[in-house]
Amino acid sequence: MAEQQEGNGEQWRREKVDIICSALQWLNREDVEEYVKDCKDENEVETLFSMLSEGLSNIEKQPNQAPNDDCDVSSPLPEEGATAVKTETVEEFVNVITGEEIGVVELQLIEMFPEVDPEYIKKRCTETQGDSDFLAALISELLDQQDGGGLETLQQILRGISLDEDQDSRTYECAICCSDNLSRDRMGTCQRSQHHLFCLECIGRYVGEEMGQGRVRFRCLNPDCGAEILEETLWMVTKNTVYASLLVKRQLEEVLKAKIEGLEACPFCDFMAVLDQGNTVFTCMKCKRNSCRLCKKPDHLPEECEDIKEKTAARTHLENKMAEAMIRECSNCKKRFIKLDGCNKMTCSCGAMMCYICRQPVANYDHFNYDPAVDEDPSKCPLWKDSDTIHRSEISKAAEAVKRTMNPGENLPNDPTVGIL
């Protein structure tokens, strides 16, 4: 029986050591074990935790002291000077933030202590699980790292906090579009500061533009802030399907950063798989397309990648020549243009006139044949002719000219002349 009780006592002490070390990570575990060894009950452990969180120098003498019935064992021991002020301020602040979402507490602490790594604050806040004692210990630790500056910030925040019921009636102004009289639920912010407020419409436009450029991370609209937009805000300004797709792309980005050996991504969709080094063809299980792992192009075996590059360059040259065949250039200012409809007498913005058919400068309508059915003059160009018909003829001629310079029978990938020649 005695051995069982001793075993239970050891387990109880280990649990208390784990709790204290989790909340006060800067302490040495061996020292904490020595302190807890002398504690006989929960009250003494609570007294020990309060003293450890305040960093008392006479800690060795305190665990064996049983608390008085007339005092609150969870309150820190009386201290003088700056330590007492800090303790009182921390308690007041903890009373204010207790009950807040842990994410809100994270933002407040990150803003209060900008010199501390935000990831460390997030990790510690998560560990507290909203417990007021653990939060007090965390804030005391952060204040000790700020050399007094953090305490002044904390006091200023407390002086500015309004607990009145009409707090929700405040209105805000967007720093981008200057829209005012906006309620808080129409504003968004970033992960670092709740004071970087912008209306959801401006944030939505910004996020849409960034996503259009392939980005999946979105910085705060405040130019001096490098933090990302709050995830809740991002969810509010995007559609559910878009937000879900964004999360998938972020996950893929993280996977690629991990640099897993043999990991291959499909160039046509977001599917990934780990392949053997000897396999040069990637078969996507999602879009069912085959691609070359070396050049990221559609599967071209048995041809080599270099052959495909040469054919791609030849196809690009052909496409450029076909496009150039449709483009006109003003004989005076060299402005380039294409006609969609209208007559073939073109007047440039610089005042110069030219014929769209033969591309020669003209002075008036004498160059044109008004009605080919009545007045057939081969020396004149028709005043009216469908633009699509003109362009198809010119593209066909340009394609034929380029094809004659290529190797006979050469097949181009995605040949642009299919259906034209």
Contacts in CASP RR format, 6 or more apart in sequence:
PFRMAT RR
TARGET T0000
AUTHOR 0000-0000-0000
METHOD contacts of the structure
MODEL  1
MAEQQEGNGEQWRREKVDIICSALQWLNREDVEEYVKDCKDENEVETLFS
MLSEGLSNIEKQPNQAPNDDCDVSSPLPEEGATAVKTETVEEFVNVITGE
EIGVVELQLIEMFPEVDPEYIKKRCTETQGDSDFLAALISELLDQQDGGG
LETLQQILRGISLDEDQDSRTYECAICCSDNLSRDRMGTCQRSQHHLFCL
ECIGRYVGEEMGQGRVRFRCLNPDCGAEILEETLWMVTKNTVYASLLVKR
QLEEVLKAKIEGLEACPFCDFMAVLDQGNTVFTCMKCKRNSCRLCKKPDH
LPEECEDIKEKTAARTHLENKMAEAMIRECSNCKKRFIKLDGCNKMTCSC
GAMMCYICRQPVANYDHFNYDPAVDEDPSKCPLWKDSDTIHRSEISKAAE
AVKRTMNPGENLPNDPTVGIL
13 33 0 8 1.000
13 36 0 8 1.000
13 37 0 8 1.000
13 39 0 8 1.000
16 36 0 8 1.000
16 39 0 8 1.000
16 45 0 8 1.000
17 29 0 8 1.000
17 32 0 8 1.000
17 33 0 8 1.000
17 36 0 8 1.000
20 27 0 8 1.000
20 32 0 8 1.000
20 36 0 8 1.000
20 45 0 8 1.000
20 48 0 8 1.000
20 49 0 8 1.000
20 52 0 8 1.000
21 27 0 8 1.000
21 29 0 8 1.000
21 32 0 8 1.000
22 127 0 8 1.000
23 49 0 8 1.000
23 53 0 8 1.000
23 127 0 8 1.000
23 128 0 8 1.000
23 133 0 8 1.000
23 134 0 8 1.000
23 137 0 8 1.000
23 138 0 8 1.000
24 32 0 8 1.000
24 49 0 8 1.000
24 52 0 8 1.000
24 53 0 8 1.000
24 137 0 8 1.000
24 141 0 8 1.000
25 124 0 8 1.000
26 141 0 8 1.000
27 52 0 8 1.000
32 52 0 8 1.000
35 48 0 8 1.000
35 52 0 8 1.000
35 59 0 8 1.000
35 60 0 8 1.000
35 63 0 8 1.000
36 45 0 8 1.000
36 48 0 8 1.000
36 63 0 8 1.000
38 44 0 8 1.000
38 63 0 8 1.000
38 64 0 8 1.000
39 45 0 8 1.000
39 48 0 8 1.000
39 63 0 8 1.000
43 66 0 8 1.000
43 67 0 8 1.000
43 73 0 8 1.000
44 63 0 8 1.000
44 64 0 8 1.000
44 65 0 8 1.000
44 66 0 8 1.000
44 67 0 8 1.000
46 73 0 8 1.000
46 74 0 8 1.000
47 62 0 8 1.000
47 63 0 8 1.000
47 65 0 8 1.000
47 67 0 8 1.000
47 73 0 8 1.000
48 59 0 8 1.000
48 62 0 8 1.000
48 63 0 8 1.000
49 133 0 8 1.000
49 137 0 8 1.000
50 73 0 8 1.000
50 74 0 8 1.000
50 75 0 8 1.000
50 76 0 8 1.000
50 77 0 8 1.000
50 133 0 8 1.000
51 59 0 8 1.000
51 62 0 8 1.000
51 76 0 8 1.000
51 77 0 8 1.000
52 59 0 8 1.000
52 137 0 8 1.000
53 76 0 8 1.000
53 133 0 8 1.000
53 136 0 8 1.000
53 137 0 8 1.000
53 140 0 8 1.000
53 141 0 8 1.000
54 76 0 8 1.000
54 77 0 8 1.000
54 79 0 8 1.000
54 83 0 8 1.000
54 87 0 8 1.000
54 140 0 8 1.000
56 62 0 8 1.000
56 77 0 8 1.000
62 77 0 8 1.000
67 73 0 8 1.000
74 133 0 8 1.000
76 87 0 8 1.000
78 84 0 8 1.000
79 87 0 8 1.000
82 151 0 8 1.000
85 151 0 8 1.000
86 140 0 8 1.000
86 143 0 8 1.000
86 151 0 8 1.000
87 140 0 8 1.000
89 151 0 8 1.000
89 154 0 8 1.000
89 155 0 8 1.000
89 158 0 8 1.000
90 136 0 8 1.000
90 139 0 8 1.000
90 140 0 8 1.000
90 143 0 8 1.000
90 154 0 8 1.000
91 136 0 8 1.000
92 158 0 8 1.000
93 139 0 8 1.000
93 154 0 8 1.000
93 157 0 8 1.000
93 158 0 8 1.000
94 132 0 8 1.000
94 135 0 8 1.000
94 136 0 8 1.000
94 139 0 8 1.000
95 132 0 8 1.000
96 158 0 8 1.000
96 161 0 8 1.000
96 163 0 8 1.000
97 104 0 8 1.000
97 105 0 8 1.000
97 108 0 8 1.000
97 135 0 8 1.000
98 130 0 8 1.000
98 132 0 8 1.000
98 135 0 8 1.000
99 130 0 8 1.000
102 125 0 8 1.000
102 126 0 8 1.000
102 128 0 8 1.000
102 129 0 8 1.000
102 130 0 8 1.000
103 125 0 8 1.000
104 194 0 8 1.000
105 125 0 8 1.000
105 130 0 8 1.000
105 135 0 8 1.000
106 121 0 8 1.000
106 122 0 8 1.000
106 125 0 8 1.000
107 189 0 8 1.000
107 191 0 8 1.000
107 192 0 8 1.000
107 193 0 8 1.000
107 194 0 8 1.000
107 230 0 8 1.000
108 157 0 8 1.000
108 194 0 8 1.000
109 121 0 8 1.000
109 125 0 8 1.000
109 138 0 8 1.000
109 139 0 8 1.000
109 142 0 8 1.000
110 116 0 8 1.000
110 118 0 8 1.000
110 121 0 8 1.000
110 122 0 8 1.000
110 191 0 8 1.000
110 192 0 8 1.000
110 193 0 8 1.000
111 192 0 8 1.000
111 193 0 8 1.000
111 194 0 8 1.000
111 195 0 8 1.000
112 142 0 8 1.000
112 150 0 8 1.000
112 153 0 8 1.000
112 154 0 8 1.000
112 157 0 8 1.000
113 121 0 8 1.000
113 142 0 8 1.000
113 145 0 8 1.000
113 146 0 8 1.000
113 150 0 8 1.000
114 192 0 8 1.000
115 145 0 8 1.000
115 146 0 8 1.000
116 142 0 8 1.000
116 145 0 8 1.000
118 191 0 8 1.000
118 192 0 8 1.000
118 227 0 8 1.000
121 142 0 8 1.000
124 138 0 8 1.000
125 135 0 8 1.000
125 138 0 8 1.000
127 134 0 8 1.000
128 134 0 8 1.000
128 135 0 8 1.000
128 138 0 8 1.000
139 154 0 8 1.000
142 150 0 8 1.000
143 150 0 8 1.000
143 151 0 8 1.000
143 154 0 8 1.000
146 153 0 8 1.000
168 183 0 8 1.000
168 184 0 8 1.000
170 184 0 8 1.000
171 180 0 8 1.000
171 181 0 8 1.000
171 182 0 8 1.000
171 183 0 8 1.000
172 180 0 8 1.000
172 182 0 8 1.000
172 183 0 8 1.000
172 184 0 8 1.000
172 187 0 8 1.000
172 197 0 8 1.000
173 179 0 8 1.000
173 180 0 8 1.000
173 181 0 8 1.000
173 182 0 8 1.000
174 180 0 8 1.000
174 182 0 8 1.000
174 187 0 8 1.000
174 197 0 8 1.000
174 198 0 8 1.000
174 199 0 8 1.000
174 202 0 8 1.000
175 197 0 8 1.000
175 198 0 8 1.000
175 221 0 8 1.000
175 222 0 8 1.000
176 198 0 8 1.000
176 199 0 8 1.000
176 202 0 8 1.000
176 221 0 8 1.000
177 199 0 8 1.000
177 201 0 8 1.000
177 202 0 8 1.000
179 199 0 8 1.000
179 201 0 8 1.000
182 199 0 8 1.000
186 199 0 8 1.000
186 200 0 8 1.000
187 197 0 8 1.000
187 198 0 8 1.000
187 199 0 8 1.000
187 200 0 8 1.000
188 197 0 8 1.000
188 198 0 8 1.000
188 199 0 8 1.000
188 200 0 8 1.000
188 203 0 8 1.000
188 229 0 8 1.000
188 230 0 8 1.000
188 233 0 8 1.000
188 236 0 8 1.000
189 195 0 8 1.000
189 196 0 8 1.000
189 197 0 8 1.000
189 198 0 8 1.000
189 220 0 8 1.000
189 229 0 8 1.000
189 230 0 8 1.000
189 233 0 8 1.000
190 196 0 8 1.000
190 219 0 8 1.000
190 220 0 8 1.000
190 222 0 8 1.000
190 225 0 8 1.000
190 226 0 8 1.000
190 227 0 8 1.000
190 228 0 8 1.000
190 229 0 8 1.000
190 230 0 8 1.000
190 233 0 8 1.000
191 220 0 8 1.000
191 227 0 8 1.000
191 228 0 8 1.000
191 229 0 8 1.000
191 230 0 8 1.000
191 231 0 8 1.000
192 220 0 8 1.000
192 225 0 8 1.000
192 226 0 8 1.000
192 227 0 8 1.000
193 220 0 8 1.000
193 222 0 8 1.000
193 225 0 8 1.000
193 227 0 8 1.000
196 220 0 8 1.000
196 221 0 8 1.000
196 222 0 8 1.000
196 225 0 8 1.000
198 221 0 8 1.000
200 233 0 8 1.000
200 236 0 8 1.000
200 237 0 8 1.000
202 221 0 8 1.000
203 221 0 8 1.000
203 229 0 8 1.000
203 233 0 8 1.000
203 237 0 8 1.000
204 237 0 8 1.000
204 238 0 8 1.000
206 218 0 8 1.000
206 221 0 8 1.000
207 218 0 8 1.000
207 229 0 8 1.000
207 234 0 8 1.000
207 237 0 8 1.000
207 238 0 8 1.000
210 218 0 8 1.000
211 242 0 8 1.000
211 246 0 8 1.000
216 246 0 8 1.000
216 249 0 8 1.000
216 250 0 8 1.000
216 253 0 8 1.000
217 228 0 8 1.000
217 250 0 8 1.000
218 228 0 8 1.000
218 229 0 8 1.000
218 234 0 8 1.000
219 225 0 8 1.000
219 226 0 8 1.000
219 227 0 8 1.000
219 228 0 8 1.000
219 229 0 8 1.000
220 226 0 8 1.000
220 227 0 8 1.000
220 228 0 8 1.000
220 229 0 8 1.000
221 229 0 8 1.000
234 243 0 8 1.000
234 246 0 8 1.000
235 243 0 8 1.000
238 246 0 8 1.000
248 270 0 8 1.000
249 270 0 8 1.000
252 265 0 8 1.000
252 270 0 8 1.000
252 272 0 8 1.000
255 263 0 8 1.000
255 272 0 8 1.000
256 263 0 8 1.000
256 265 0 8 1.000
260 274 0 8 1.000
261 274 0 8 1.000
262 274 0 8 1.000
262 275 0 8 1.000
262 276 0 8 1.000
262 277 0 8 1.000
263 272 0 8 1.000
263 273 0 8 1.000
263 274 0 8 1.000
264 272 0 8 1.000
264 273 0 8 1.000
264 274 0 8 1.000
264 275 0 8 1.000
264 282 0 8 1.000
264 293 0 8 1.000
265 271 0 8 1.000
265 272 0 8 1.000
266 272 0 8 1.000
266 282 0 8 1.000
266 284 0 8 1.000
266 286 0 8 1.000
266 287 0 8 1.000
266 289 0 8 1.000
266 291 0 8 1.000
267 291 0 8 1.000
267 296 0 8 1.000
267 297 0 8 1.000
268 284 0 8 1.000
268 287 0 8 1.000
268 289 0 8 1.000
268 291 0 8 1.000
269 284 0 8 1.000
269 286 0 8 1.000
269 287 0 8 1.000
270 286 0 8 1.000
271 284 0 8 1.000
271 285 0 8 1.000
271 286 0 8 1.000
271 287 0 8 1.000
273 282 0 8 1.000
273 285 0 8 1.000
275 282 0 8 1.000
275 293 0 8 1.000
279 293 0 8 1.000
280 292 0 8 1.000
280 293 0 8 1.000
280 294 0 8 1.000
280 301 0 8 1.000
281 290 0 8 1.000
281 291 0 8 1.000
281 292 0 8 1.000
281 293 0 8 1.000
281 299 0 8 1.000
281 301 0 8 1.000
282 290 0 8 1.000
282 291 0 8 1.000
282 292 0 8 1.000
282 293 0 8 1.000
283 290 0 8 1.000
284 290 0 8 1.000
284 291 0 8 1.000
289 298 0 8 1.000
290 298 0 8 1.000
290 299 0 8 1.000
291 297 0 8 1.000
291 298 0 8 1.000
291 299 0 8 1.000
292 298 0 8 1.000
292 299 0 8 1.000
292 300 0 8 1.000
292 301 0 8 1.000
292 305 0 8 1.000
292 308 0 8 1.000
294 305 0 8 1.000
295 305 0 8 1.000
295 308 0 8 1.000
295 309 0 8 1.000
297 305 0 8 1.000
297 308 0 8 1.000
297 312 0 8 1.000
297 413 0 8 1.000
298 413 0 8 1.000
300 307 0 8 1.000
300 308 0 8 1.000
300 413 0 8 1.000
308 413 0 8 1.000
311 410 0 8 1.000
311 411 0 8 1.000
311 412 0 8 1.000
311 413 0 8 1.000
312 413 0 8 1.000
314 406 0 8 1.000
314 410 0 8 1.000
314 412 0 8 1.000
315 412 0 8 1.000
315 413 0 8 1.000
315 414 0 8 1.000
315 415 0 8 1.000
315 416 0 8 1.000
317 402 0 8 1.000
318 399 0 8 1.000
318 402 0 8 1.000
318 403 0 8 1.000
318 412 0 8 1.000
318 416 0 8 1.000
318 417 0 8 1.000
319 416 0 8 1.000
321 398 0 8 1.000
321 399 0 8 1.000
321 401 0 8 1.000
321 402 0 8 1.000
322 395 0 8 1.000
322 398 0 8 1.000
322 399 0 8 1.000
322 402 0 8 1.000
322 416 0 8 1.000
322 417 0 8 1.000
324 398 0 8 1.000
325 391 0 8 1.000
325 394 0 8 1.000
325 395 0 8 1.000
325 397 0 8 1.000
325 398 0 8 1.000
326 338 0 8 1.000
326 391 0 8 1.000
326 394 0 8 1.000
326 395 0 8 1.000
327 336 0 8 1.000
327 337 0 8 1.000
327 338 0 8 1.000
328 336 0 8 1.000
328 337 0 8 1.000
328 338 0 8 1.000
328 339 0 8 1.000
328 346 0 8 1.000
328 354 0 8 1.000
328 356 0 8 1.000
328 359 0 8 1.000
329 335 0 8 1.000
329 336 0 8 1.000
329 337 0 8 1.000
329 359 0 8 1.000
330 336 0 8 1.000
330 337 0 8 1.000
330 348 0 8 1.000
330 350 0 8 1.000
330 352 0 8 1.000
330 354 0 8 1.000
331 352 0 8 1.000
331 354 0 8 1.000
331 360 0 8 1.000
331 361 0 8 1.000
332 348 0 8 1.000
332 350 0 8 1.000
332 351 0 8 1.000
332 352 0 8 1.000
332 361 0 8 1.000
333 348 0 8 1.000
333 349 0 8 1.000
333 350 0 8 1.000
333 352 0 8 1.000
335 348 0 8 1.000
335 349 0 8 1.000
335 350 0 8 1.000
337 346 0 8 1.000
337 348 0 8 1.000
338 391 0 8 1.000
339 346 0 8 1.000
339 356 0 8 1.000
339 387 0 8 1.000
340 387 0 8 1.000
341 387 0 8 1.000
342 384 0 8 1.000
342 387 0 8 1.000
343 368 0 8 1.000
343 383 0 8 1.000
343 384 0 8 1.000
344 355 0 8 1.000
344 356 0 8 1.000
344 357 0 8 1.000
344 368 0 8 1.000
344 381 0 8 1.000
344 382 0 8 1.000
344 383 0 8 1.000
344 384 0 8 1.000
344 385 0 8 1.000
345 353 0 8 1.000
345 355 0 8 1.000
345 356 0 8 1.000
345 362 0 8 1.000
345 365 0 8 1.000
345 367 0 8 1.000
345 368 0 8 1.000
345 383 0 8 1.000
346 353 0 8 1.000
346 354 0 8 1.000
346 355 0 8 1.000
346 356 0 8 1.000
347 353 0 8 1.000
348 354 0 8 1.000
352 361 0 8 1.000
353 361 0 8 1.000
353 362 0 8 1.000
353 363 0 8 1.000
353 364 0 8 1.000
354 360 0 8 1.000
354 361 0 8 1.000
354 362 0 8 1.000
355 362 0 8 1.000
355 367 0 8 1.000
355 368 0 8 1.000
355 381 0 8 1.000
356 390 0 8 1.000
357 381 0 8 1.000
357 382 0 8 1.000
357 385 0 8 1.000
357 390 0 8 1.000
358 381 0 8 1.000
360 367 0 8 1.000
362 368 0 8 1.000
365 383 0 8 1.000
367 380 0 8 1.000
367 381 0 8 1.000
368 380 0 8 1.000
368 381 0 8 1.000
368 382 0 8 1.000
368 383 0 8 1.000
369 375 0 8 1.000
369 376 0 8 1.000
369 377 0 8 1.000
369 380 0 8 1.000
369 381 0 8 1.000
369 382 0 8 1.000
369 383 0 8 1.000
370 383 0 8 1.000
372 382 0 8 1.000
392 420 0 8 1.000
395 420 0 8 1.000
396 420 0 8 1.000
396 421 0 8 1.000
399 416 0 8 1.000
399 417 0 8 1.000
399 420 0 8 1.000
399 421 0 8 1.000
400 421 0 8 1.000
403 417 0 8 1.000
403 421 0 8 1.000
END
